[in-house]
Amino acid sequence: MGELNFFDPNYFVSMYEKISKKLDKYNEIKQYEMYSSSGKQTSISYEEGFIKKAFHKHSSGLGLRIIGLNGKEGMTFTSDYSDSAIDRIVKDGRIMMRVSTENPDFKNLANPSKKYNSVEGIYDPEIDNLNLEDIKDIINPIFDLKKKEFAPHSLSGNFSSSINSVYIFNSNGINQNEKKSYININSEISLLGDSGFPSSGFSWQSESHLNNLIVEDVAEKSYQMALRGLNKISVETGKYPILLSPLAVAFFLIDPISKAVNSEAVQHQMSFLGDYLNKEIGAKSFTLIDDPYIPGKLSTTSFDCEGVATNPIKIIDKGVLNEFYYNSFTAGKEGIETNGHASRSHYASNVGISNHNLVMSEGKDNWEDILGGIKKGIYFDYTGDSPNYVTGDFSGLILTGCLIENGEITKSLSEALIGINLLDAFKRIETISKERIWIDEAYVPWVKLTNATISGRK
């Protein structure tokens, strides 16, 4: 398919009309949906100040869902838009629908929303027009780390940018399309100390707009993380007050909530929050809003991946769990309306559920004042481990964290484990900083927990 049609909504309108004419002839078909996505991506990996690998690709495809009587569903997809390919997916979809298992829980495909709000800043034409020379200039601050007096032993990373469009149509009258841009850069370095053992550091930034990318910060954060790790100590096992960095808040507190309020997980009894709707689960200072309308942010969108309008919702309001995320299927099972959280990773994927932008409440204190009030504690920055989403239990390695002594962040931790149930963590929120920063799609502060168990190396 030529690039003229690659991001042209009219092309996909005509494609849907062509498919509709074929499907409307069959009485066995109750409803149908076409989800198409098109994208172009540039990706560059670099190492030791040199570009190692680069590629640029276009992709486009179409997924077709056909719904028959008693919830039977057939799904097919193609990246070929020829007439013969369209005939094939229509035929295959009907066959899959007829042989599929009846699903009485399937009520209907999504209906058009009464109102769709426009969103701003989700597409940056500068990203669309980037070339290799532009990218080399963008990543130079990471290469410049090699010029430091105490230079990295190794340095690597990746840069990627993409332009993506989605087109959603269904037989209930859904007709939505949106074009978005995305850019990401990461830096990974290691330093060698006097002992000869390496210390690693990493950082990244993801944005919708090129002018929001601050590569110097990404480079310096990765360097400082590695520098702190050169002087590691073990701590005694015990309970310590914990100061969570925004990175830790995003991945240790907020991300598990976004997964646990997935109504599919709740309906399958696979969520530690499943029994807590309209109940207090955390400190009264803890509020979490899902907001799809923040200009220029990664998960800003006017509709979800079924074409349903999005709206801001309070997931947690002053410590009380208010709502779960729904798509049309999980909402239909409960006889309620979907709240616009359907997701797809690809035109060939099944419909799932996910969050939009997540905004946590701010506090009244500066984070450095919170730090200054801790005589001895732990500064928790990042763990690569995940909690048990069924029970909420977490026990994992603090990959990057430091000892707090007399209000200052001092030496890095060696092989320290943190153990706590997330529901306990929410209730132990003692202080929240007034400062907040963006970590991908989450806007999060520093958070102090009264305590958590830290297990040191024996």
C-alpha positions as CSV (number, residue, x, y, z in Angstrom):
1,M,0.0,0.0,0.0
2,G,1.5,3.4,-1.0
3,E,2.3,5.9,1.7
4,L,-0.5,8.2,0.3
5,N,-3.0,5.9,1.9
6,F,-1.0,4.9,4.9
7,F,-2.5,7.5,7.2
8,D,-5.5,8.5,5.2
9,P,-8.8,8.0,7.1
10,N,-10.8,8.0,3.9
11,Y,-9.0,5.0,2.7
12,F,-10.1,3.0,5.7
13,V,-13.6,4.3,5.5
14,S,-13.8,2.9,2.0
15,M,-12.2,-0.4,3.2
16,Y,-14.9,-0.7,5.9
17,E,-17.7,0.0,3.4
18,K,-16.3,-2.8,1.2
19,I,-16.3,-5.2,4.1
20,S,-19.7,-4.1,5.3
21,K,-21.3,-4.9,1.9
22,K,-19.9,-8.4,2.1
23,L,-21.0,-9.1,5.7
24,D,-24.5,-7.5,5.6
25,K,-25.6,-10.3,3.3
26,Y,-25.5,-13.0,6.1
27,N,-28.3,-13.2,8.6
28,E,-26.1,-15.4,10.8
29,I,-24.0,-12.3,11.6
30,K,-25.3,-10.2,14.4
31,Q,-22.5,-7.5,14.6
32,Y,-19.0,-6.9,13.3
33,E,-16.1,-4.6,13.9
34,M,-13.0,-3.5,11.9
35,Y,-9.9,-2.2,13.8
36,S,-7.0,-1.0,11.7
37,S,-3.7,0.4,12.7
38,S,-0.9,2.0,10.6
39,G,2.5,3.1,11.8
40,K,6.0,4.0,10.8
41,Q,8.8,3.5,13.3
42,T,12.5,4.5,13.4
43,S,14.8,2.7,15.9
44,I,18.5,3.2,16.6
45,S,20.7,1.3,19.1
46,Y,24.0,2.8,20.1
47,E,27.1,1.6,22.0
48,E,30.3,3.3,23.1
49,G,29.4,6.5,21.3
50,F,28.6,4.8,18.0
51,I,25.4,3.9,16.3
52,K,25.3,0.1,16.2
53,K,22.0,-0.6,14.4
54,A,19.3,1.4,12.8
55,F,16.1,0.5,11.0
56,H,13.0,2.2,9.7
57,K,9.8,0.4,8.9
58,H,6.2,0.9,7.9
59,S,3.4,-1.4,9.0
60,S,-0.3,-1.5,8.6
61,G,-3.0,-4.1,9.2
62,L,-6.6,-4.8,9.8
63,G,-8.4,-6.9,12.4
64,L,-12.0,-8.1,11.8
65,R,-14.3,-9.4,14.6
66,I,-17.5,-11.0,13.6
67,I,-20.2,-11.7,16.2
68,G,-22.9,-14.3,15.7
69,L,-25.8,-15.6,17.7
70,N,-25.3,-16.6,21.3
71,G,-22.0,-14.7,21.5
72,K,-20.1,-16.7,19.0
73,E,-17.1,-14.8,17.8
74,G,-14.7,-15.1,14.9
75,M,-11.6,-13.0,14.6
76,T,-9.3,-12.7,11.6
77,F,-6.7,-10.2,10.4
78,T,-4.5,-9.3,7.5
79,S,-1.8,-6.9,6.5
80,D,-2.8,-7.3,2.8
81,Y,-5.5,-4.9,1.6
82,S,-6.1,-6.6,-1.8
83,D,-9.6,-7.7,-2.8
84,S,-8.6,-11.3,-2.5
85,A,-7.2,-10.8,1.0
86,I,-10.4,-9.1,2.1
87,D,-12.5,-11.9,0.7
88,R,-10.4,-14.4,2.6
89,I,-10.7,-12.7,6.1
90,V,-14.4,-12.3,5.6
91,K,-14.7,-16.0,4.8
92,D,-12.3,-17.1,7.5
93,G,-14.1,-14.9,10.1
94,R,-17.4,-16.5,9.3
95,I,-16.0,-20.0,9.6
96,M,-14.4,-19.2,12.9
97,M,-17.6,-17.6,14.2
98,R,-19.6,-20.7,13.3
99,V,-17.2,-23.2,15.0
100,S,-16.5,-21.1,18.0
101,T,-18.0,-21.8,21.5
102,E,-21.2,-20.0,22.5
103,N,-20.5,-17.2,25.0
104,P,-23.7,-16.0,26.7
105,D,-21.7,-13.4,28.6
106,F,-21.1,-11.6,25.3
107,K,-23.9,-9.0,25.0
108,N,-22.9,-6.5,22.4
109,L,-20.1,-4.7,20.6
110,A,-19.6,-1.1,21.7
111,N,-22.1,1.6,20.9
112,P,-21.1,5.1,19.9
113,S,-20.8,7.6,22.8
114,K,-23.1,10.6,23.0
115,K,-20.1,12.9,23.2
116,Y,-16.4,12.7,22.2
117,N,-14.0,15.3,23.6
118,S,-11.2,16.5,21.4
119,V,-7.7,16.1,22.8
120,E,-4.5,18.2,22.2
121,G,-0.8,17.6,21.6
122,I,-0.8,13.9,20.8
123,Y,0.8,14.3,17.3
124,D,4.1,16.1,16.7
125,P,5.0,16.5,13.0
126,E,8.6,17.0,13.9
127,I,8.8,13.4,15.0
128,D,7.3,12.4,11.6
129,N,10.2,14.1,9.8
130,L,13.2,13.0,11.8
131,N,16.2,11.8,9.9
132,L,19.4,10.0,11.0
133,E,21.4,13.2,11.3
134,D,18.7,14.7,13.6
135,I,18.7,11.7,15.8
136,K,22.5,11.7,16.1
137,D,22.3,15.3,17.4
138,I,19.6,14.3,19.9
139,I,21.6,11.4,21.4
140,N,24.9,13.3,21.6
141,P,24.5,14.2,25.3
142,I,24.6,10.5,26.1
143,F,27.7,10.1,24.1
144,D,29.2,13.0,25.9
145,L,29.3,10.9,29.1
146,K,32.5,9.4,27.7
147,K,34.1,12.8,28.1
148,K,33.7,12.8,31.9
149,E,36.9,12.6,34.0
150,F,35.5,9.4,35.5
151,A,34.3,8.0,32.3
152,P,31.8,5.1,31.9
153,H,33.3,1.7,31.4
154,S,30.5,0.9,28.9
155,L,27.7,2.9,27.4
156,S,24.7,1.8,25.4
157,G,21.1,2.6,24.7
158,N,18.3,3.0,22.2
159,F,16.3,5.7,20.5
160,S,13.0,5.1,18.9
161,S,10.2,7.2,17.4
162,S,6.9,6.3,15.8
163,I,3.8,7.7,14.2
164,N,0.7,5.6,14.7
165,S,-2.9,5.9,13.5
166,V,-5.9,3.8,14.4
167,Y,-9.2,3.5,12.7
168,I,-12.2,1.9,14.4
169,F,-15.6,1.0,12.8
170,N,-18.4,-1.3,13.8
171,S,-21.9,-2.1,12.7
172,N,-23.4,-0.2,15.7
173,G,-22.1,3.0,14.2
174,I,-18.7,3.5,15.7
175,N,-16.4,5.5,13.4
176,Q,-13.3,6.9,15.1
177,N,-9.7,7.6,14.1
178,E,-6.7,9.2,15.7
179,K,-3.1,9.9,14.9
180,K,-0.4,9.9,17.6
181,S,3.4,10.3,17.9
182,Y,5.8,8.7,20.3
183,I,9.5,9.2,21.1
184,N,11.7,7.3,23.6
185,I,15.4,7.4,24.6
186,N,17.2,5.4,27.1
187,S,20.8,5.3,28.5
188,E,22.5,2.4,30.2
189,I,26.0,2.8,31.5
190,S,28.5,1.0,33.9
191,L,31.3,2.4,35.9
192,L,34.3,0.5,37.3
193,G,35.4,1.4,40.9
194,D,38.7,0.8,42.6
195,S,37.5,-2.7,43.6
196,G,37.1,-3.6,39.9
197,F,33.5,-4.4,40.3
198,P,31.1,-2.6,37.9
199,S,28.1,-0.5,38.9
200,S,25.3,0.0,36.5
201,G,22.9,2.9,35.9
202,F,20.0,3.5,33.6
203,S,17.4,6.1,32.8
204,W,14.9,6.8,30.1
205,Q,12.2,9.3,28.9
206,S,9.2,8.8,26.7
207,E,7.2,11.7,25.3
208,S,4.6,12.6,22.6
209,H,6.5,15.7,21.6
210,L,10.2,16.1,20.6
211,N,10.6,19.4,22.5
212,N,9.7,17.7,25.8
213,L,12.6,15.3,25.5
214,I,15.5,16.4,27.9
215,V,18.3,14.0,26.9
216,E,20.9,15.7,29.2
217,D,18.7,14.7,32.2
218,V,18.5,11.1,30.9
219,A,22.2,10.9,30.5
220,E,23.0,12.5,33.9
221,K,20.5,10.3,35.8
222,S,22.0,7.1,34.5
223,Y,25.5,8.3,35.3
224,Q,24.5,9.4,38.9
225,M,22.8,6.0,39.5
226,A,25.9,4.2,38.5
227,L,28.1,6.5,40.6
228,R,26.1,5.9,43.8
229,G,26.3,2.2,43.2
230,L,30.1,2.1,43.5
231,N,29.9,2.3,47.3
232,K,27.4,-0.3,48.3
233,I,26.7,-1.5,51.9
234,S,24.5,-4.2,53.5
235,V,21.9,-3.2,56.0
236,E,20.6,-5.1,59.0
237,T,17.3,-6.8,58.7
238,G,14.5,-4.8,60.3
239,K,11.7,-2.3,59.8
240,Y,12.6,1.0,58.3
241,P,10.8,4.1,57.2
242,I,10.8,4.1,53.4
243,L,11.0,7.1,51.1
244,L,9.8,6.1,47.7
245,S,11.2,8.0,44.7
246,P,8.7,8.9,41.9
247,L,10.1,6.0,39.9
248,A,9.3,3.6,42.8
249,V,5.8,5.2,43.3
250,A,5.1,4.6,39.6
251,F,6.2,1.0,39.4
252,F,5.8,-0.2,43.0
253,L,2.5,1.5,44.0
254,I,0.6,2.8,40.9
255,D,1.3,0.2,38.3
256,P,0.0,-2.7,40.4
257,I,-3.2,-0.7,41.1
258,S,-3.8,-0.1,37.3
259,K,-3.5,-3.9,36.8
260,A,-5.6,-4.8,39.9
261,V,-8.6,-2.6,38.9
262,N,-8.8,-4.4,35.5
263,S,-12.4,-5.7,35.6
264,E,-11.4,-8.9,33.7
265,A,-8.9,-9.8,36.5
266,V,-11.6,-8.9,39.1
267,Q,-14.2,-11.1,37.4
268,H,-11.8,-14.0,37.3
269,Q,-10.9,-13.5,41.0
270,M,-7.3,-12.7,40.0
271,S,-7.1,-9.2,41.7
272,F,-6.1,-8.3,45.2
273,L,-8.5,-5.4,45.0
274,G,-11.5,-7.4,43.8
275,D,-13.3,-7.3,47.1
276,Y,-12.6,-3.7,48.0
277,L,-14.8,-1.6,45.7
278,N,-16.2,1.4,47.7
279,K,-14.0,0.4,50.6
280,E,-11.1,2.2,52.2
281,I,-7.8,0.8,51.0
282,G,-5.3,3.5,51.8
283,A,-4.5,6.7,53.6
284,K,-6.9,9.6,53.2
285,S,-4.2,11.6,51.5
286,F,-4.1,9.1,48.7
287,T,-6.1,10.0,45.6
288,L,-5.5,8.6,42.1
289,I,-7.2,9.9,38.9
290,D,-7.2,8.3,35.5
291,D,-7.2,11.3,33.1
292,P,-7.2,10.8,29.3
293,Y,-7.4,14.5,28.5
294,I,-4.0,15.9,29.6
295,P,-2.5,17.6,26.6
296,G,0.5,16.0,25.0
297,K,0.8,13.0,27.4
298,L,1.4,9.4,26.3
299,S,-2.0,8.0,27.2
300,T,-4.0,11.0,26.2
301,T,-6.9,9.9,23.8
302,S,-10.5,10.8,23.1
303,F,-11.6,7.2,22.7
304,D,-10.5,3.7,23.7
305,C,-9.7,0.8,21.4
306,E,-13.4,0.0,20.8
307,G,-14.2,3.6,19.8
308,V,-15.9,4.4,23.2
309,A,-15.4,8.0,24.5
310,T,-12.9,8.3,27.4
311,N,-13.5,10.3,30.5
312,P,-11.5,11.2,33.7
313,I,-12.4,8.9,36.6
314,K,-11.2,8.8,40.2
315,I,-9.9,5.3,40.8
316,I,-9.1,6.1,44.4
317,D,-10.6,9.0,46.2
318,K,-9.2,9.9,49.6
319,G,-8.1,6.3,50.2
320,V,-11.4,4.8,48.9
321,L,-11.4,2.5,45.9
322,N,-14.1,4.0,43.6
323,E,-14.1,2.2,40.2
324,F,-12.7,-0.6,38.0
325,Y,-11.7,-0.4,34.4
326,Y,-14.1,-1.9,31.9
327,N,-14.4,-2.7,28.2
328,S,-17.7,-3.5,26.5
329,F,-17.4,-7.2,27.2
330,T,-16.7,-7.0,31.0
331,A,-19.2,-4.2,31.4
332,G,-21.8,-6.3,29.6
333,K,-21.3,-9.2,32.0
334,E,-22.3,-6.9,34.9
335,G,-25.1,-5.1,33.0
336,I,-23.4,-1.7,33.1
337,E,-21.8,0.7,30.6
338,T,-18.2,0.5,29.7
339,N,-16.1,3.4,31.0
340,G,-13.7,3.5,28.0
341,H,-10.7,1.4,29.0
342,A,-10.6,-1.1,26.1
343,S,-7.1,-1.7,24.8
344,R,-5.3,-3.4,22.0
345,S,-1.6,-3.9,21.5
346,H,-1.9,-4.6,17.8
347,Y,-4.5,-4.9,15.1
348,A,-4.2,-8.7,15.4
349,S,-4.6,-8.8,19.2
350,N,-7.7,-9.5,21.3
351,V,-9.4,-6.7,23.1
352,G,-8.0,-6.1,26.6
353,I,-8.2,-3.4,29.3
354,S,-5.7,-0.8,30.3
355,N,-5.3,2.6,32.0
356,H,-4.9,6.1,30.6
357,N,-2.8,8.9,32.2
358,L,-2.5,8.3,36.0
359,V,-2.3,11.3,38.3
360,M,-1.6,10.8,42.0
361,S,-2.5,13.5,44.6
362,E,0.1,16.0,45.7
363,G,1.0,16.7,49.3
364,K,2.0,19.8,51.2
365,D,5.7,19.1,52.0
366,N,8.8,19.5,49.8
367,W,10.4,16.1,49.2
368,E,13.7,17.2,50.6
369,D,12.0,18.3,53.8
370,I,10.4,14.8,54.0
371,L,13.9,13.3,53.5
372,G,15.4,15.6,56.1
373,G,13.0,14.3,58.7
374,I,14.2,10.7,58.4
375,K,17.0,9.9,60.8
376,K,17.6,6.4,59.5
377,G,15.6,4.8,56.7
378,I,15.6,3.6,53.1
379,Y,15.4,5.5,49.9
380,F,13.7,3.1,47.5
381,D,14.1,3.9,43.8
382,Y,13.5,0.8,41.7
383,T,12.9,-2.9,41.7
384,G,12.6,-5.2,38.7
385,D,10.3,-7.6,40.6
386,S,6.5,-7.6,40.5
387,P,3.9,-8.3,43.2
388,N,1.5,-11.2,43.4
389,Y,-1.6,-9.5,41.8
390,V,-3.9,-12.0,43.4
391,T,-2.9,-11.4,47.0
392,G,-1.0,-8.1,46.8
393,D,2.0,-9.6,48.5
394,F,5.4,-8.2,47.4
395,S,8.8,-9.5,48.2
396,G,11.6,-8.3,45.9
397,L,15.1,-7.0,45.4
398,I,15.7,-3.3,45.7
399,L,17.8,-2.9,42.5
400,T,18.5,0.7,43.2
401,G,18.1,2.2,46.6
402,C,20.1,3.9,49.3
403,L,20.5,4.2,53.1
404,I,19.1,7.4,54.6
405,E,21.2,8.7,57.5
406,N,20.3,11.9,59.4
407,G,18.2,13.3,56.6
408,E,20.6,12.6,53.8
409,I,20.8,9.9,51.0
410,T,24.1,8.1,51.6
411,K,25.4,4.7,50.5
412,S,23.7,2.4,48.0
413,L,22.2,-0.9,49.2
414,S,23.6,-4.3,48.4
415,E,21.2,-7.2,48.0
416,A,18.5,-5.7,50.1
417,L,15.0,-7.1,49.9
418,I,11.7,-5.4,50.7
419,G,8.7,-7.3,51.9
420,I,5.2,-5.8,52.3
421,N,1.6,-6.4,51.2
422,L,0.4,-3.6,48.9
423,L,-2.7,-2.9,50.9
424,D,-0.5,-2.4,53.9
425,A,1.7,-0.1,51.9
426,F,-1.3,2.1,50.8
427,K,-2.4,2.4,54.5
428,R,1.2,3.2,55.6
429,I,1.4,6.3,53.3
430,E,2.4,8.9,55.8
431,T,3.6,11.9,53.8
432,I,3.3,12.9,50.1
433,S,5.5,15.5,48.5
434,K,4.1,18.6,46.7
435,E,6.5,18.0,43.8
436,R,5.5,15.5,41.1
437,I,7.2,14.3,38.0
438,W,6.1,12.3,34.9
439,I,7.2,8.7,34.7
440,D,5.8,7.6,31.3
441,E,2.0,8.0,31.7
442,A,2.1,8.5,35.5
443,Y,2.4,11.8,37.3
444,V,3.7,10.9,40.7
445,P,5.3,12.4,43.9
446,W,7.7,11.2,46.5
447,V,5.9,9.2,49.1
448,K,7.0,8.3,52.6
449,L,5.8,5.0,54.1
450,T,5.8,4.7,57.9
451,N,7.8,1.4,57.6
452,A,8.4,-1.8,55.7
453,T,10.5,-4.8,56.4
454,I,14.0,-4.7,54.8
455,S,16.0,-7.9,54.7
456,G,19.7,-7.4,54.5
457,R,22.4,-9.9,53.4
458,K,23.6,-12.1,56.3
